[in-house]
Amino acid sequence: MRAVRFHDYGPPSALTVDELPDPTPGPGEVLIEVTAAGINFSDVQLRAGALRQWAPGLPLPFTPGHEVAGTVIATGPGADPALAGRRVIALSPAGGGYAELATVPEAAVLPAPDLGEHEALAVLTQGTTAVGLMAEAAVSPGETVLVEAATGGVGGLLVQLAKHAGATVVAAVGDEKKAAIARELGADRTVDLTAADDVGPVQVVFESVGGPLTRTALDLLEPTTGRMVLYGNLSGLPHEIDPAVLYQRALSVIAFATALLPPERLAPLRDRAFALAAEGVLRPRIGSVRPLAEAAAVHQAMEDRATTGKNILVP
């Protein structure tokens, strides 16, 4: 089979397409013939070596990709043989999705929902994250919500969910093309946080960039009611948060990481995300669908912040 791997941490060019023996499912595993694999920014960070504290001892060479869609073609000892032939999606804890074949634990497999498989992959992690973030922020009707990276995989879904909740949505974007997309997604206003745009007080900030923009967004929060939910670090820079400022203005900062949630917390959020997608409340935007051989190009575009929506690889 063909698989995209990096043999050492490095730039996007570290990704290569390698020929490997077909894998065999182990105990409790299934083998999936992959028809689509989702790309997340965490894949980019992992390849670059920015997540070594989260994934110490990562076996190299490594095939990234935690989200796959496809058909089960074999089952290992102890796995349900009735899964063979079924269309599924899966969230593989050990990666391996950027490939023609992937082995995943049976427990990670879900029946393919009544969505397009690319849209299903967009909801699987990013939709679940967006639903969880909204719950943490407890957005109320009439509040003003600032969404950073508002045309990204999670950001675009947050725009839709916040609007559905009755909030006024301010979308932070980097150029006019992304501003137009944010408005299509439902944003009431678009702003550039690196410029002198007048944003005004907001009650909620969904913070995913880090660096100086964290402090810029924090300054926009309304005293006593303002809350910031941290869920990403696109810049790779530390979040600039002064605890004294939080105290002086009675602000709240919450951190949310989908990858750290136990199954009993993750499953209800995921189920809710798929239900909202079925209702048409969540409308995932597919930014690109590219072959395995172009994985490095997609990673480069994501690093350059030149992508929007969900990015997909197909064998």
Order of alpha helices (4+ residues) and beta strands (2+ residues): beta-beta-beta-alpha-beta-beta-beta-beta-alpha-alpha-beta-alpha-beta-alpha-beta-beta-alpha-beta-alpha-beta-alpha-beta-alpha-beta
